[in-house]
Amino acid sequence: MLAERFGVDSERIARIILVSTALSFFTFSGMVWVMGIQLPGA
């Protein structure tokens, strides 16, 4: 709704959110792998 009010491209906003979420997931997973952190009981 806010995007429509200011006349911005909502598809672009959705794409940016999706890409940033995916990048943060892989970045966090990579950091855990590099640091060698393991879940308890795994």
BELHU-V112468 format. One record per pair of residues at least 12 apart in sequence whose ideal C-beta (glycine too) atoms are under 10 Angstrom apart, sorted by sequence separation. I is the first residue (numbers start at 0). J is the second residue. D is the distance in Angstrom with one decimal. If there is no record, write none. Layout:
i = <I	I>
j = <J	J>
d = <D	D>
This chain:
none
